Amino acid sequence: MNAATGEGHNGATPRRRTAQGAQDPNIARPEERRTQTTTARNGGDGGHRRRSGPAPLPLGSCAVWALRRSGRAVFGECAVRVLRPLALFAVSAATFFPIAESEGQSGGNGTIYVGTYHKKILVVNESNLRVVDSIPVSVGIPTSIILSSNRKHFYVLDPTFEHVEVIDIATRKAIDKFTLSSGNTRVRLWGINVDPRERFAVVLVKTYTKKPDRFEVGKPTLLRYDLTKKTVTDTIPWPRGEERDGAQIIFSPDGEFMYFFTTDDVLVYSSDSLKQVDRWEYSRTLFEEGLGRLNFFFPNDIYEDPGFYTGLFRITDPVNRRTLMGVARVDLVKRTVDFYTLGPSEPVNFRLAPGRRRAYGLRQQVGNYEFWTFDLEGRRVSQRTQFRGRPRMGLTPSSNGRQLYIHTAGATIDVYDAQTFRHVRTVDLGADMTGVVIIPPTPPAARQANGGQ
């Protein structure tokens, strides 16, 4: 499928080629894309732009006399002469200072859930960014918040990665919790993925057993934990016997299959029998002659359709020995990939916006913080704007795509306009945050059909 428009392409991977030494017109050129923002004269932050507008009208001699005399005009003929230019000045000021109007705009009608070090998940109304409720977390600080496929539950991990608490989003209450630790043995969950129908979870664990003089660390193991029976039912063997400290396992939208990613291919397992039923040699699918393999990590995004994964990839040019980056969109069920290069690789992340026509990124380099706009329809980087960033930033587009939220770490969310990257306002939540999850007001139709009951 086409990454930007969704048009079909007969299963072939579109490739973008240029002659030796020719410049690809879609490659991002920093000197052409970068837009410098200007600090406002009267104390505004770096995100504000200087704007031109009509000069305010004079108040008139009567108004000047009244203000000099008592600070206010007496009621009568002089008051009319004062109020008329004041009204004209108000109209002029509204044109000259559009900030108040932008601050009144909303990022959407979704709900933002913020994990905090206060052992709570704050519930924030996106329309006004006010905290309307909080959800206590009994297992400790919500270090990781995992949203179920049907968007009905959170699976929250504590800082020790030993305990998982299940929270019902509708009632905002904990409905279950579990741990695999017992006695002198600590079992840490270094990875967890929940079946779309929430029958079970696949977890990657290591055991840490306390001995009189040492801790004995076990081998990494894949387990299937039954969420109904609350017990481990199966041990999943490592493909080809190659155990590893990390594993990426993705479920199909209907939960029938598990996709186990190895170095060169994807092994397809039945979720019921835990046996391999197919294989996808995606290293060949993501292989472009003369460039080598594309490194793509199948990121999960709240604004993407089930079964699709869109994000950045990096690739090394074996001829010129330079690293390039681009955008890929993978249909995991149909096993098709649409990708294109953007230009030289830079340290920037990638977050989809609603509608998937645009995406945004952050370049996080001290002294050079930048917003990026990815035009997915034009297959290019359309804008780069410097701004006053902060260390350890997270980026989340709003549910209507009009604003961008900068969060984590700290207790504040900085709101920026998604078109101009002008700083709109800063919201103080009163608690340092560990993570942010946004849930749009209405799930996409495809997710409603495939995501759960």
Beta strands, then each sheet from edge to edge (+ up, - down):
strand 1: 34-35
strand 2: 111-116
strand 3: 120-125
strand 4: 130-136
strand 5: 144-147
strand 6: 153-157
strand 7: 163-168
strand 8: 173-179
strand 9: 185-194
strand 10: 200-210
strand 11: 215-217
strand 12: 221-226
strand 13: 231-236
strand 14: 248-251
strand 15: 257-261
strand 16: 266-270
strand 17: 276-280
strand 18: 287-288
strand 19: 292-293
strand 20: 308-317
strand 21: 322-331
strand 22: 336-344
strand 23: 351-352
strand 24: 358-363
strand 25: 370-375
strand 26: 380-386
strand 27: 394-397
strand 28: 403-407
strand 29: 412-417
strand 30: 423-428
strand 31: 433-439
sheet 1: 1+ 26+ 25- 24+ 23-
sheet 2: 4+ 3- 2+ 31-
sheet 3: 5+ 6- 7+ 8-
sheet 4: 9+ 10- 11+
sheet 5: 9+ 10- 12+ 13-
sheet 6: 14+ 15- 16+ 17-
sheet 7: 18+ 19-
sheet 8: 20+ 21- 22+
sheet 9: 27+ 28- 29+ 30-
end
